[in-house]
């Protein structure tokens, strides 16, 4: 498995990015197993979880912890080991490394500085792609967002930015925050947005359920077991509506009708249109359909 440089015959190791199962150990590839058996050591996001996987397949290998909080500090150290001839595998807790997991700094530094190190991907499962493939929503174009921010203000800001995203949206969400996130999506995207929740993929308790967001929230509240485990949300993309009511938010309506009580129709339309940067003609059509 060693790699020899042609110029000066210096032995250089290889960096293997190895995908592991997202739940069902049977999903690991033979190539992944062969790689994990042959490398000198393994970098793991959580050595305990990776240790269980290795024990299951009777693989004895030195494990080093490589996670979010030590990634920056340890990247150069491990790349130097590879440069000296060690072959290294990088794995995450589950699925494909770097997809919302540590590893980006290491690959970036390889591409910028350690050009002699060959990076080899050992492909395999990824929960975002697994969920998308069975969601029933469009798969030809999609937008992967990972986890939204823990902070409500940042989460809401990002959701507003995604509101008009026409591609299918993929989110990861944690158990304790799922309902809060769904309420935020409902308030910003509207109650008619279709969402598929994929939970515990490939595991014994796998569950995939899709519905309009209002119904989805009700379904979850009837059985809070539905928020346990690893969760992926697949959200239908924005569809442009021809319905005037859908184009005018409740905030705009409230402002317009408040002004209409005090001012002439034309002035109320002009002021509202200027405040929210919408077409006056759209407001006038809305008024004609709802003046009663």
CORTA-V726139 format. One record per residue. RES is the residue in one letter. PSI is psi in radians with two decimals (NA if undefined). OMEGA is omega as a letter, one per 20 degrees, with the letter a starting at -180 (NA if undefined). D_CENTER is the distance of its C-alpha to the mean C-alpha in whole Angstrom. Layout:
RES_PSI_OMEGA_D_CENTER, RES_PSI_OMEGA_D_CENTER
This chain:
X_-0.10_a_33, X_2.73_a_35, X_2.21_a_35, X_2.25_r_38, X_2.37_a_38, X_-0.56_a_41, X_-0.93_a_42, X_0.24_r_43, X_0.42_r_42, X_2.28_a_40, X_2.13_r_38, X_2.39_r_34, X_3.13_r_32, X_2.66_r_28, X_2.09_a_25, X_2.20_r_23, X_1.84_a_19, X_2.08_r_19, X_2.41_r_17, X_2.89_a_18, X_2.59_r_17, X_-0.05_r_15, X_-0.94_a_17, X_1.99_a_20, X_-0.40_a_22, X_-0.25_a_24, X_-0.11_a_21, X_2.50_a_22, X_2.74_r_24, X_-0.62_r_27, X_-0.70_r_26, X_-0.77_r_24, X_-0.77_r_27, X_-0.69_a_29, X_-0.81_a_27, X_-0.52_r_27, X_-0.54_a_30, X_-0.38_a_32, X_2.84_r_30, X_-0.67_r_32, X_2.96_a_29, X_2.34_r_25, X_2.15_a_23, X_2.43_r_20, X_-0.75_r_18, X_1.89_a_20, X_-0.47_r_23, X_-0.82_a_24, X_-0.76_r_21, X_-0.59_r_22, X_-0.69_r_26, X_-0.72_r_25, X_-0.81_a_24, X_-0.72_r_27, X_-0.68_a_29, X_-0.64_a_29, X_0.25_r_29, X_0.78_r_32, X_2.15_r_31, X_2.01_a_32, X_2.55_r_31, X_2.23_r_30, X_2.38_r_27, X_2.44_r_26, X_2.26_r_23, X_1.71_a_21, X_-3.09_a_18, X_-0.75_a_16, X_-0.19_r_20, X_0.04_a_22, X_-0.85_a_20, X_-0.74_a_22, X_-0.67_a_25, X_-0.18_a_25, X_-0.91_a_24, X_-0.69_a_27, X_-0.79_a_29, X_-0.59_r_27, X_-0.58_r_28, X_-0.65_r_31, X_-0.74_r_32, X_-0.70_r_30, X_-0.44_a_33, X_0.03_r_36, X_-0.04_r_35, X_2.41_r_32, X_2.26_a_30, X_2.41_r_27, X_2.36_r_24, X_2.18_r_20, X_2.72_r_18, X_-3.10_r_15, X_-0.70_a_15, X_2.53_r_14, X_-2.72_a_13, X_2.15_r_13, X_2.70_r_13, X_-0.32_r_11, X_1.60_a_8, X_0.37_a_7, X_2.89_a_11, X_2.78_r_14, X_-0.38_a_16, X_-0.78_a_15, X_-0.68_a_19, X_-0.80_a_21, X_-0.74_a_20, X_-0.78_a_20, X_-0.63_r_24, X_-0.77_a_25, X_-0.47_a_24, X_-0.63_a_26, X_-0.85_a_29, X_1.15_a_29, X_-0.34_a_30, X_-0.32_a_32, X_2.19_r_29, X_2.26_r_28, X_2.20_a_24, X_2.18_r_23, X_2.27_r_20, X_1.64_a_21, X_2.82_a_18, X_-2.70_a_17, X_2.65_r_14, X_2.08_a_11, X_-0.58_r_9, X_-0.77_a_7, X_-0.68_r_10, X_-0.84_a_12, X_-0.77_r_11, X_-0.75_a_11, X_-0.41_a_14, X_0.19_a_16, X_-0.48_a_15, X_0.03_r_18, X_2.80_a_16, X_2.32_a_16, X_-0.10_a_15, X_-0.48_r_17, X_2.28_r_15, X_2.85_a_11, X_2.00_a_8, X_2.17_a_5, X_-0.15_a_4, X_-2.47_r_2, X_2.37_r_5, X_2.93_a_8, X_2.59_r_11, X_-0.51_a_14, X_2.24_a_17, X_-0.75_a_17, X_-0.73_r_19, X_-0.64_r_16, X_-0.79_a_13, X_-0.72_r_16, X_-0.77_a_16, X_-0.66_r_13, X_-0.65_r_13, X_-0.65_r_17, X_-0.49_a_15, X_-0.14_a_13, X_-0.69_a_16, X_0.26_r_18, X_2.07_a_15, X_-0.30_r_16, X_2.78_r_14, X_2.36_a_12, X_2.33_r_8, X_2.18_r_5, X_2.59_r_4, X_2.58_r_5, X_2.62_a_8, X_2.76_a_11, X_-0.87_a_15, X_-0.20_a_17, X_-0.02_a_15, X_-0.91_a_14, X_-0.69_r_17, X_-0.75_r_17, X_-0.76_a_13, X_-0.68_r_15, X_-0.70_r_18, X_-0.75_r_17, X_-0.75_r_15, X_-0.77_a_18, X_-0.56_a_20, X_-0.76_a_19, X_-0.37_a_18, X_2.75_a_21, X_-0.11_a_22, X_0.08_a_22, X_2.30_a_18, X_2.32_a_17, X_2.44_r_14, X_2.22_r_14, X_2.14_r_13, X_2.08_a_13, X_2.41_r_14, X_0.84_a_15, X_2.37_r_15, X_-0.01_a_18, X_3.06_a_19, X_-0.67_a_23, X_0.42_r_21, X_2.37_a_19, X_2.21_r_18, X_2.17_a_17, X_2.28_r_18, X_2.50_r_18, X_2.97_r_20, X_2.57_a_20, X_-0.65_r_18, X_-0.78_r_22, X_-0.62_a_23, X_-0.73_r_19, X_-0.75_r_20, X_-0.74_a_24, X_-0.76_r_23, X_-0.72_a_21, X_-0.41_r_24, X_-0.41_r_26, X_1.65_a_25, X_-0.09_r_22, X_-0.35_a_22, X_-0.11_r_19, X_0.10_a_17, X_2.57_r_18, X_-2.92_r_16, X_2.25_a_12, X_2.33_r_10, X_2.34_r_8, X_2.24_r_8, X_2.02_a_9, X_2.28_r_11, X_2.53_a_14, X_2.90_a_15, X_2.36_r_18, X_2.21_a_21, X_2.26_a_24, X_2.50_r_27, X_-0.07_a_30, X_2.13_a_31, X_-0.66_a_33, X_-0.65_a_32, X_-0.38_a_28, X_-0.24_a_28, X_2.04_a_30, X_2.85_r_28, X_-0.55_r_30, X_-0.74_r_30, X_-0.76_r_32, X_-0.78_a_34, X_-0.79_r_35, X_-0.81_a_36, X_-0.84_a_38, X_-0.51_r_40, X_-0.76_r_41, X_-0.62_a_42, X_-0.51_r_44, X_-0.51_a_46, X_-0.38_a_48, X_2.94_r_48, X_2.71_a_49, X_-0.85_a_46, X_-0.74_a_46, X_-0.70_r_46, X_-0.70_r_43, X_-0.81_a_41, X_-0.80_a_41, X_-0.81_a_40, X_-0.74_r_37, X_-0.69_r_36, X_-0.68_a_37, X_-0.79_a_35, X_0.09_r_32, X_0.85_r_32, X_2.86_a_33, X_2.38_r_35, X_-0.65_a_39, X_-0.62_r_39, X_-0.76_r_36, X_-0.69_a_37, X_-0.74_r_41, X_-0.70_r_40, X_-0.73_a_38, X_-0.78_a_41, X_-0.61_a_43, X_-0.28_a_41, X_0.27_a_41, X_-0.31_a_44, X_NA_NA_45
